[in-house]
Amino acid sequence: MLKEERFEIILSQLKEKNKVKFEDLASLLQVSEDTVRRDIDLLHRNGLLSKARGGAISREKDPLSFHDRQSFFTKEKDIIALKAQQFLKDGMTVFMDGGTTVCAVASYMPLDIQLRIITNNYSLPSIMSKFKNIELVMLGGIYDHELAVTTGATTCNDATQYIADLFIMGTCAVDSNFGVSATSIPDGETKKAMARSSKKIIALANQNKLRRTETFKICSIDAIDCLITDLDSTDPELESFRNTNIQII
């Protein structure tokens, strides 16, 4: 079977099911899982689908709702969360915005850490209940049920009342040429407001979000200080980011 024929079948399966697994495609196409992985990677690079742990999802299902995303990339989120811990120090004021990866970062913090966390992420209060030395400040605004965050003018105005030592930013897309971008204006505006009031910005991005752009630009790549991914810092996937001035973890 020609590569182009495999691509057509993979995309047809995605259109029908919205999600496919490597093992199922390998059986259907009668090729190895490694071949399927390479096909998926090429289709992802060309923006025709999005890679997911164990397979792929259609671009129409990405971004997923907050609750959908909780079941994707769990291993990758854990790796990113653990890498991020080195930047959290007692006494800091920290912005954390929406997203399941940001929630993973919060979950891995030491129980005795002393922080002020300012957030629009309404999934954080239940996670923070076990941390006795954290002051949690919730930003007001319009609640987005899909993303489990508040957005809008009130959210942005509330954020400008603070100066944060650190902004831990969840991302939709990060590209070395076009910077960080978002799928919606309200989400992007919240990130911009937090970034303007932060001394240091750390962007979190699993490999699915690298070398990818969305419609609404948040900032250029040199506006962030550090990029944390689930990949090893020497991975070839990160090559395009090495010519920038950001730290890659």
C-alpha positions, 0 to 999 in steps of 0.5 A, spaced: 500 500 500 502 506 498 503 512 503 498 516 500 493 511 500 495 510 508 494 517 509 487 517 506 485 511 510 487 514 516 484 521 515 478 517 513 478 513 520 479 520 524 473 523 520 468 517 522 471 516 529 475 523 531 480 518 535 484 513 532 489 508 536 496 506 533 495 499 534 488 499 530 491 503 524 496 498 524 491 492 524 487 495 519 493 498 514 497 491 515 503 495 517 507 496 523 506 500 529 512 504 527 510 505 520 503 508 523 507 513 528 511 516 522 505 517 518 501 520 524 507 524 525 507 527 518 500 528 518 501 532 524 506 536 521 502 538 516 496 540 520 491 535 518 491 531 525 493 532 532 497 527 535 495 524 542 498 519 546 497 512 543 494 515 537 491 521 534 485 526 534 482 530 529 483 537 529 476 539 530 476 535 536 482 539 538 482 543 543 478 539 547 474 541 553 478 541 559 474 535 562 476 531 555 483 533 555 484 530 562 485 523 559 490 525 554 497 526 555 497 524 562 504 521 562 507 527 558 503 532 563 507 529 569 513 530 566 512 537 564 509 538 571 516 535 575 520 539 570 517 545 573 517 544 580 525 547 580 522 554 579 517 554 584 520 557 591 517 559 597 514 566 598 513 567 590 507 570 587 505 566 581 500 566 576 497 560 573 492 560 568 487 554 565 489 548 563 490 540 565 498 541 565 497 547 569 493 543 574 498 537 574 504 542 576 500 544 582 498 537 584 506 536 584 508 541 588 511 540 595 505 540 601 509 545 605 511 550 599 509 557 601 506 561 595 501 566 593 497 563 587 493 568 582 489 564 577 483 564 573 483 556 573 477 554 577 479 547 577 485 549 582 481 550 588 480 543 589 487 541 588 489 547 593 485 544 599 491 540 601 496 545 601 495 549 607 501 554 606 498 557 599 494 563 599 489 562 593 487 568 589 481 567 584 480 572 578 473 574 577 470 574 570 465 570 565 466 562 567 467 558 561 464 551 562 468 548 556 475 550 559 473 551 566 476 558 567 474 565 567 475 570 562 473 577 559 475 584 561 474 583 569 479 577 569 484 581 565 483 587 570 483 583 576 490 580 573 493 587 572 492 589 580 498 584 581 506 583 580 508 576 579 514 573 580 512 567 575 507 566 570 506 558 569 502 559 562 499 553 559 499 553 551 495 551 545 501 552 540 508 554 540 512 556 534 519 558 534 517 563 528 510 565 530 511 565 538 505 563 543 498 563 540 491 561 542 485 558 539 480 564 542 481 571 543 478 571 551 483 566 553 489 569 549 487 576 552 488 573 559 494 570 558 497 577 555 494 580 561 498 575 566 504 576 562 505 583 562 504 583 570 510 577 570 517 578 572 518 571 568 514 567 564 514 559 563 510 556 557 508 549 558 507 545 551 507 537 550 510 535 543 503 536 540 503 543 541 510 545 538 511 547 531 504 549 531 500 556 530 493 558 532 489 564 530 490 569 536 497 571 537 499 572 545 507 573 544 513 572 540 517 567 542 523 571 545 517 574 550 518 568 554 523 566 558 523 558 559 519 553 555 518 546 558 516 540 554 515 533 555 521 531 551 529 531 552 532 538 551 536 535 546 531 532 542 531 534 535 524 536 535 526 542 539 532 544 534 528 550 531 527 553 538 535 552 539 536 559 535 532 563 540 534 566 547 529 562 551 531 556 556 529 549 554 527 544 559 
